Amino acid sequence: MDRLDNTVRPYAWGSPTAIPHLLGTEPTGEPQAEMWMGAHPGAPSRTPRGTLVEIIERDPRHALGAAAVDRFGPRLPFLLKLLAAGAPLSLQVHPDLTQAKEGYEDEERRGIPLDAPHRNYKDANHKPELICALTEFDGLCGFRDPLRAADLLDGLGVDSLKPYVDLLHARPEEAALREVLTAILTADPDETAATVSAAAAACDRLGGDYAPYAGIAHHYPGDPGVIAAMLLNHVRLQPGEALFLGAGIPHAYLDGLGVEIMANSDNVLRCGLTPKHVDVPELLRIVRFEPGDPGILRPEASPDGEEVYETPIDEFRLSRYVLPEGGGTHDLTRSTPQILLCTAGTARTGDLELTPGQSVFVPAGEHTRVSGAGTLFRATVMV
């Protein structure tokens, strides 16, 4: 197995302290948003034997196992991250596999450069993801019941929001949500900025259920995504709880530190809370306008001490071990590739000791036993 040296991405929304605190390093004063663990070409993990991309390319079947290569091809199908939000991320959705392939092929056919700011699809893969909270973690996930969203908007007392309130009382619910989101994203920018300013002032004054949106408006003054965000469920995860974000589900992370795992893709369509390109027609093709409960996940414990976050996705499987002092060893040997990440205390595997923020890549089939006193996350695939 290989100890990983991982890149930390300094996105503007990142917390300047959360990842350094976990790693036991001094903050630089700059935002540290995501630490990537995996073989994504944008920032592959490094090892003494080369990058994880190079290790896999030299012998995919040894690194990944025959079953994973046959199913997903000669690449690691997931990307693991530490994510530290100090400000809201963009409101966004991800395509399903068919949509991603169609969108990627269409943009390739039209000759849109991969690095073009108006490009939607960087690859032909879907991007389901799971976020597991390490600290209290705030986010938005999926549409509220339209009548509850109408009550929230109506409670602000902003006259220019009344048309949206009326639309949200229409039926069917999916059509009402689609019409309102379309109206928000296509409204006159100056009029929208004035509406957002009035709504933000009301959120500040009212507090309570409105407090998260006051915070969003502080970071994104005048952005139509502030109003769009009020259509979504606000979720506060406690440490150990998780959210699964499937295709078409609008979401945004607001604040907190977590372990995130996703299919190895970079496809994002944004709905707001961003200066980046928002492709409204394509976004409306991808969004699932289905209200419902966001569904907080809690791990399911197995007799051997593994706590699994169950999802309907094969590209990744996330679990954790809470290792008690003197609790013996756990056999983690699998026929699939693994990344092991320590987030608290210490974990020992082979001749390597992991402290918070340290990780290793374990090739498929390699004999692996862990012990220690801490918390260890395990990322692998289902085949």
RODO-2510 file (C-alpha; in nm, 4 decimals, decimal comma):
residues 383
     n   res          X          Y          Z
     1     m     0,0000     0,0000     0,0000
     2     d     0,1060     0,3616    -0,0554
     3     r     0,0817     0,6579     0,1775
     4     l    -0,0818     0,9455    -0,0115
     5     d     0,0365     1,3034    -0,0418
     6     n    -0,2729     1,5025    -0,1366
     7     t    -0,3449     1,8404    -0,2909
     8     v    -0,5517     2,0982    -0,1023
     9     r    -0,7611     2,3186    -0,3294
    10     p    -0,7846     2,6895    -0,2240
    11     y    -1,1336     2,7674    -0,3568
    12     a    -1,2690     3,1004    -0,2340
    13     w    -1,5538     2,9412    -0,0351
    14     g    -1,3169     2,7261     0,1715
    15     s    -1,2591     2,7589     0,5442
    16     p    -0,9119     2,8945     0,6272
    17     t    -0,8945     2,6876     0,9481
    18     a    -1,0948     2,3618     0,9333
    19     i    -0,8573     2,1465     0,7268
    20     p    -0,5410     2,2828     0,8963
    21     h    -0,7000     2,2125     1,2360
    22     l    -0,7689     1,8512     1,1341
    23     l    -0,4186     1,8077     0,9915
    24     g    -0,2520     1,9752     1,2892
    25     t    -0,0867     2,2390     1,0691
    26     e    -0,0756     2,6168     1,0885
    27     p    -0,3386     2,8030     0,8831
    28     t    -0,1937     3,0061     0,5977
    29     g    -0,4652     3,2696     0,6108
    30     e    -0,5911     3,1527     0,2706
    31     p    -0,9048     2,9403     0,2187
    32     q    -0,8447     2,5643     0,2150
    33     a    -1,1574     2,4153     0,0630
    34     e    -1,0951     2,0557    -0,0491
    35     m    -0,8273     1,7933    -0,0071
    36     w    -0,8446     1,5457    -0,2953
    37     m    -0,7602     1,1779    -0,2505
    38     g    -0,7633     0,9689    -0,5641
    39     a    -0,6635     0,9599    -0,9284
    40     h    -0,8498     1,2559    -1,0737
    41     p    -0,6215     1,4060    -1,3439
    42     g    -0,6835     1,7549    -1,2050
    43     a    -0,5011     1,6788    -0,8787
    44     p    -0,3947     1,3130    -0,8430
    45     s    -0,2593     1,1924    -0,5111
    46     r     0,1174     1,1504    -0,5018
    47     t     0,3124     0,8541    -0,3649
    48     p     0,6827     0,7570    -0,3480
    49     r     0,6185     0,5494    -0,6641
    50     g     0,4604     0,8307    -0,8652
    51     t     0,1090     0,9717    -0,8828
    52     l    -0,1866     0,7418    -0,8264
    53     v    -0,2768     0,7914    -1,1931
    54     e     0,0673     0,6595    -1,2946
    55     i     0,0484     0,3630    -1,0569
    56     i    -0,2902     0,2601    -1,1975
    57     e    -0,1825     0,3118    -1,5599
    58     r     0,1222     0,0847    -1,5122
    59     d    -0,0911    -0,2138    -1,4070
    60     p    -0,4659    -0,1440    -1,3818
    61     r    -0,5662    -0,4991    -1,2948
    62     h    -0,3181    -0,5194    -1,0094
    63     a    -0,4149    -0,1799    -0,8671
    64     l    -0,7907    -0,1988    -0,9213
    65     g    -0,8715    -0,5689    -0,9523
    66     a    -1,0102    -0,7473    -1,2553
    67     a    -1,3756    -0,7003    -1,1569
    68     a    -1,3435    -0,3219    -1,1153
    69     v    -1,1547    -0,2844    -1,4453
    70     d    -1,4116    -0,4943    -1,6291
    71     r    -1,6959    -0,2885    -1,4823
    72     f    -1,5565     0,0673    -1,4805
    73     g    -1,2506     0,0577    -1,7045
    74     p    -0,8825     0,1083    -1,6126
    75     r    -0,9361     0,4023    -1,3762
    76     l    -1,0296     0,4571    -1,0142
    77     p    -1,4063     0,5174    -1,0337
    78     f    -1,4340     0,7408    -0,7257
    79     l    -1,2786     1,0536    -0,5774
    80     l    -1,2539     1,1024    -0,1999
    81     k    -1,2271     1,4480    -0,0437
    82     l    -1,2090     1,6390     0,2779
    83     l    -1,4444     1,9324     0,2203
    84     a    -1,4358     2,2430     0,4402
    85     a    -1,7012     2,5036     0,3617
    86     g    -1,6519     2,8438     0,5201
    87     a    -1,9011     3,0088     0,2834
    88     p    -2,1835     2,8713     0,0665
    89     l    -2,0907     2,6759    -0,2445
    90     s    -2,2785     2,7365    -0,5676
    91     l    -2,6316     2,6022    -0,5934
    92     q    -2,5907     2,3113    -0,8347
    93     v    -2,7096     1,9829    -0,9848
    94     h    -2,5357     1,6902    -1,1538
    95     p    -2,6552     1,4943    -1,4596
    96     d    -2,7341     1,1247    -1,4740
    97     l    -2,5149     0,8996    -1,6881
    98     t    -2,7272     0,9282    -2,0038
    99     q    -2,7539     1,3062    -1,9731
   100     a    -2,3796     1,3382    -1,9159
   101     k    -2,2974     1,1315    -2,2246
   102     e    -2,5428     1,3272    -2,4399
   103     g    -2,4231     1,6634    -2,3098
   104     y    -2,0543     1,5782    -2,3459
   105     e    -2,0963     1,4449    -2,6999
   106     d    -2,3004     1,7510    -2,8004
   107     e    -2,0387     1,9976    -2,6706
   108     e    -1,7578     1,7970    -2,8297
   109     r    -1,9447     1,7988    -3,1597
   110     r    -1,9888     2,1762    -3,1362
   111     g    -1,6177     2,2200    -3,0661
   112     i    -1,6524     2,3914    -2,7280
   113     p    -1,3096     2,3806    -2,5582
   114     l    -1,2952     2,1835    -2,2322
   115     d    -1,1695     2,4897    -2,0465
   116     a    -1,4304     2,7282    -2,1932
   117     p    -1,6187     2,9118    -1,9142
   118     h    -1,9543     2,8278    -2,0764
   119     r    -1,8765     2,4559    -2,1074
   120     n    -2,1128     2,2389    -1,8973
   121     y    -1,9716     1,8877    -1,9442
   122     k    -1,6060     1,8137    -1,8723
   123     d    -1,6515     1,4377    -1,9176
   124     a    -1,9159     1,1788    -2,0086
   125     n    -1,9729     1,0501    -1,6543
   126     h    -2,2353     1,1122    -1,3887
   127     k    -2,1454     1,2610    -1,0492
   128     p    -2,3507     1,1201    -0,7638
   129     e    -2,1972     1,2138    -0,4290
   130     l    -2,2179     1,1528    -0,0550
   131     i    -2,1168     1,3995     0,2173
   132     c    -2,0567     1,2743     0,5718
   133     a    -2,0280     1,5385     0,8452
   134     l    -1,7215     1,5524     1,0684
   135     t    -1,8516     1,8673     1,2391
   136     e    -2,1986     2,0170     1,2462
   137     f    -2,2656     2,0715     0,8756
   138     d    -2,5244     2,2944     0,7065
   139     g    -2,6533     2,2402     0,3556
   140     l    -2,9448     2,2648     0,1164
   141     c    -3,0797     1,9486    -0,0458
   142     g    -3,3787     1,8927    -0,2722
   143     f    -3,7008     2,0881    -0,3096
   144     r    -3,9280     2,1719    -0,0207
   145     d    -4,2980     2,1046    -0,0459
   146     p    -4,4117     2,3967    -0,2671
   147     l    -4,6682     2,5139    -0,0116
   148     r    -4,3984     2,5319     0,2575
   149     a    -4,1739     2,7242     0,0186
   150     a    -4,4642     2,9602    -0,0541
   151     d    -4,5164     3,0217     0,3178
   152     l    -4,1447     3,0934     0,3644
   153     l    -4,1383     3,3459     0,0798
   154     d    -4,4681     3,5020     0,1807
   155     g    -4,3435     3,5503     0,5366
   156     l    -4,0782     3,7917     0,4129
   157     g    -4,3390     4,0510     0,3241
   158     v    -4,1681     4,1444    -0,0036
   159     d    -4,4247     4,2450    -0,2657
   160     s    -4,2098     4,1417    -0,5649
   161     l    -4,2094     3,7826    -0,4333
   162     k    -4,5906     3,7557    -0,4466
   163     p    -4,5999     3,6176    -0,8053
   164     y    -4,3722     3,3312    -0,6967
   165     v    -4,5921     3,2650    -0,3940
   166     d    -4,8986     3,2423    -0,6173
   167     l    -4,7245     3,0107    -0,8630
   168     l    -4,6199     2,7758    -0,5827
   169     h    -4,9849     2,7187    -0,4945
   170     a    -5,0511     2,5811    -0,8429
   171     r    -5,0741     2,2122    -0,9313
   172     p    -4,9110     1,9835    -1,0210
   173     e    -4,6239     2,0457    -0,7780
   174     e    -4,3458     1,9624    -1,0251
   175     a    -4,4790     2,2111    -1,2794
   176     a    -4,5116     2,4798    -1,0118
   177     l    -4,1505     2,4353    -0,8996
   178     r    -4,0254     2,4364    -1,2585
   179     e    -4,2156     2,7558    -1,3411
   180     v    -4,0929     2,9380    -1,0304
   181     l    -3,7272     2,8390    -1,0724
   182     t    -3,7434     2,9388    -1,4404
   183     a    -3,8954     3,2749    -1,3478
   184     i    -3,6295     3,3403    -1,0813
   185     l    -3,3377     3,2611    -1,3137
   186     t    -3,4713     3,4537    -1,6152
   187     a    -3,5991     3,7673    -1,4394
   188     d    -3,4503     4,1103    -1,5087
   189     p    -3,1163     4,1227    -1,3184
   190     d    -3,1731     4,4720    -1,1750
   191     e    -3,5214     4,3879    -1,0529
   192     t    -3,3932     4,0605    -0,9079
   193     a    -3,1115     4,2368    -0,7235
   194     a    -3,3627     4,4732    -0,5625
   195     t    -3,5849     4,1788    -0,4628
   196     v    -3,2904     3,9888    -0,3154
   197     s    -3,1811     4,2972    -0,1207
   198     a    -3,5289     4,3378     0,0303
   199     a    -3,5540     3,9644     0,1039
   200     a    -3,2093     3,9636     0,2681
   201     a    -3,3044     4,2513     0,4957
   202     a    -3,6209     4,0662     0,5987
   203     c    -3,4245     3,7446     0,6629
   204     d    -3,1830     3,9382     0,8838
   205     r    -3,4702     4,0890     1,0794
   206     l    -3,6711     3,7675     1,1197
   207     g    -3,3903     3,5178     1,1994
   208     g    -3,4949     3,1623     1,2896
   209     d    -3,5760     2,9617     0,9771
   210     y    -3,4632     3,2622     0,7709
   211     a    -3,1144     3,2837     0,9229
   212     p    -2,9427     3,0475     0,6722
   213     y    -3,0704     3,2593     0,3817
   214     a    -2,9531     3,5815     0,5451
   215     g    -2,6060     3,4239     0,5579
   216     i    -2,6267     3,3199     0,1921
   217     a    -2,7344     3,6705     0,0884
   218     h    -2,4417     3,8198     0,2814
   219     h    -2,1994     3,6194     0,0649
   220     y    -2,3934     3,6632    -0,2631
   221     p    -2,5709     4,0041    -0,2563
   222     g    -2,8203     4,0435    -0,5364
   223     d    -2,7770     3,6855    -0,6649
   224     p    -3,1024     3,5193    -0,7822
   225     g    -2,9747     3,1986    -0,6229
   226     v    -3,0666     3,3488    -0,2843
   227     i    -3,4350     3,3247    -0,3754
   228     a    -3,3886     2,9870    -0,5475
   229     a    -3,2238     2,8569    -0,2286
   230     m    -3,5446     2,9237    -0,0366
   231     l    -3,7184     2,6613    -0,2504
   232     l    -3,4874     2,3947    -0,1022
   233     n    -3,4761     2,2010     0,2221
   234     h    -3,2301     2,3346     0,4778
   235     v    -3,0445     2,0472     0,6465
   236     r    -2,8169     2,0490     0,9501
   237     l    -2,6115     1,7311     0,9846
   238     q    -2,4595     1,6205     1,3124
   239     p    -2,1161     1,4497     1,3069
   240     g    -2,1496     1,1034     1,1545
   241     e    -2,4674     1,1862     0,9597
   242     a    -2,4616     1,2022     0,5811
   243     l    -2,6496     1,3148     0,2699
   244     f    -2,6622     1,1340    -0,0633
   245     l    -2,7008     1,3612    -0,3677
   246     g    -2,8271     1,1765    -0,6721
   247     a    -2,8706     1,3021    -1,0275
   248     g    -3,0859     1,6111    -1,0744
   249     i    -3,1125     1,6988    -0,7047
   250     p    -3,0381     2,0703    -0,6472
   251     h    -2,8084     2,1236    -0,3513
   252     a    -2,5472     2,3462    -0,1916
   253     y    -2,3150     2,3098     0,1053
   254     l    -2,3172     2,6098     0,3370
   255     d    -2,0816     2,5532     0,6279
   256     g    -1,8879     2,2736     0,7982
   257     l    -1,6259     2,0018     0,7543
   258     g    -1,7012     1,6643     0,6017
   259     v    -1,5760     1,3614     0,4124
   260     e    -1,7107     1,3625     0,0579
   261     i    -1,7039     1,0818    -0,1965
   262     m    -1,8260     1,0955    -0,5544
   263     a    -1,8037     0,9282    -0,8899
   264     n    -1,4888     1,0450    -1,0678
   265     s    -1,6469     1,3279    -1,2676
   266     d    -1,6380     1,7080    -1,2877
   267     n    -1,9836     1,7724    -1,4341
   268     v    -2,1688     2,0553    -1,2576
   269     l    -2,4633     2,2671    -1,3717
   270     r    -2,5078     2,5751    -1,1563
   271     c    -2,8351     2,7370    -1,0502
   272     g    -2,6948     3,0411    -0,8730
   273     l    -2,4748     3,1658    -0,5878
   274     t    -2,1887     3,1959    -0,8313
   275     p    -2,0297     3,4400    -1,0775
   276     k    -1,9811     3,1440    -1,3142
   277     h    -2,1916     3,0530    -1,6170
   278     v    -2,5531     2,9470    -1,5555
   279     d    -2,7009     2,7651    -1,8573
   280     v    -3,0710     2,7926    -1,7748
   281     p    -3,2131     2,5736    -2,0573
   282     e    -2,9657     2,2908    -1,9889
   283     l    -3,0166     2,3254    -1,6153
   284     l    -3,3925     2,2873    -1,6559
   285     r    -3,3324     1,9713    -1,8600
   286     i    -3,1338     1,8169    -1,5748
   287     v    -3,3151     1,9272    -1,2566
   288     r    -3,5627     1,6850    -1,1018
   289     f    -3,8541     1,8961    -0,9809
   290     e    -3,9632     1,6525    -0,7125
   291     p    -4,0304     1,7827    -0,3609
   292     g    -3,9458     1,5576    -0,0700
   293     d    -3,7503     1,4900     0,2446
   294     p    -3,3719     1,5111     0,1915
   295     g    -3,3215     1,1784     0,3739
   296     i    -3,0419     1,2037     0,6294
   297     l    -2,8282     0,8865     0,6267
   298     r    -2,6879     0,7219     0,9356
   299     p    -2,4382     0,4372     0,9074
   300     e    -2,5519     0,0762     0,9373
   301     a    -2,3239    -0,1246     1,1658
   302     s    -2,2055    -0,4752     1,0765
   303     p    -2,0844    -0,7379     1,3255
   304     d    -1,7179    -0,6737     1,2400
   305     g    -1,7430    -0,3065     1,3416
   306     e    -1,7742    -0,1563     0,9947
   307     e    -2,0364     0,1204     0,9695
   308     v    -2,1610     0,1516     0,6113
   309     y    -2,3353     0,4455     0,4442
   310     e    -2,5694     0,2670     0,2058
   311     t    -2,6281     0,4272    -0,1360
   312     p    -2,7627     0,2993    -0,4705
   313     i    -2,4291     0,3708    -0,6433
   314     d    -2,1666     0,1115    -0,7435
   315     e    -1,8813     0,3536    -0,8242
   316     f    -1,8252     0,4165    -0,4536
   317     r    -1,8912     0,2696    -0,1120
   318     l    -1,8109     0,4702     0,2021
   319     s    -1,7840     0,3259     0,5503
   320     r    -1,6056     0,4018     0,8751
   321     y    -1,4497     0,2235     1,1681
   322     v    -1,4510     0,3774     1,5134
   323     l    -1,1477     0,2044     1,6628
   324     p    -1,1459     0,1729     2,0432
   325     e    -0,8181     0,1533     2,2344
   326     g    -0,7288    -0,2126     2,2780
   327     g    -1,0100    -0,3179     2,0434
   328     g    -0,7971    -0,5578     1,8417
   329     t    -0,7595    -0,5594     1,4651
   330     h    -0,9975    -0,5532     1,1701
   331     d    -0,9359    -0,7357     0,8433
   332     l    -1,0104    -0,4932     0,5569
   333     t    -0,8820    -0,7109     0,2713
   334     r    -1,1003    -0,6700    -0,0397
   335     s    -1,0829    -0,7639    -0,4052
   336     t    -1,1404    -0,3962    -0,4920
   337     p    -0,9183    -0,0856    -0,4522
   338     q    -0,9436     0,1136    -0,1305
   339     i    -0,8468     0,4491     0,0136
   340     l    -0,8263     0,4627     0,3929
   341     l    -0,8495     0,8042     0,5621
   342     c    -0,7935     0,8748     0,9309
   343     t    -1,0025     1,1613     1,0710
   344     a    -0,9419     1,1264     1,4471
   345     g    -0,6880     0,9596     1,6788
   346     t    -0,4533     0,7120     1,5127
   347     a    -0,4945     0,4065     1,2925
   348     r    -0,2251     0,1525     1,2089
   349     t    -0,2141    -0,0622     0,8993
   350     g     0,0928    -0,2672     0,8151
   351     d     0,3967    -0,0596     0,9077
   352     l     0,2116     0,2706     0,8505
   353     e     0,0554     0,4847     1,1219
   354     l    -0,2116     0,7303     1,0158
   355     t    -0,2987     1,0475     1,2039
   356     p    -0,5879     1,2846     1,1212
   357     g    -0,5916     1,3810     0,7544
   358     q    -0,3477     1,1081     0,6470
   359     s    -0,4511     0,8444     0,3950
   360     v    -0,3284     0,5384     0,2061
   361     f    -0,4158     0,3644    -0,1189
   362     v    -0,4599    -0,0123    -0,0905
   363     p    -0,4479    -0,2102    -0,4186
   364     a    -0,7143    -0,4717    -0,4827
   365     g    -0,6570    -0,7963    -0,2947
   366     e    -0,3735    -0,6682    -0,0746
   367     h    -0,3872    -0,8149     0,2759
   368     t    -0,4931    -0,5278     0,5031
   369     r    -0,5456    -0,5198     0,8774
   370     v    -0,6077    -0,2080     1,0871
   371     s    -0,5949    -0,1301     1,4562
   372     g    -0,5557     0,1754     1,6748
   373     a    -0,7701     0,4221     1,8641
   374     g    -0,9475     0,6642     1,6334
   375     t    -1,1785     0,6982     1,3344
   376     l    -1,0955     0,5537     0,9940
   377     f    -1,2995     0,6067     0,6764
   378     r    -1,2846     0,3448     0,4034
   379     a    -1,3620     0,4251     0,0396
   380     t    -1,3969     0,1475    -0,2166
   381     v    -1,6275     0,0287    -0,4989
   382     m    -1,9076    -0,2218    -0,5352
   383     v    -1,8639    -0,4909    -0,8014
***
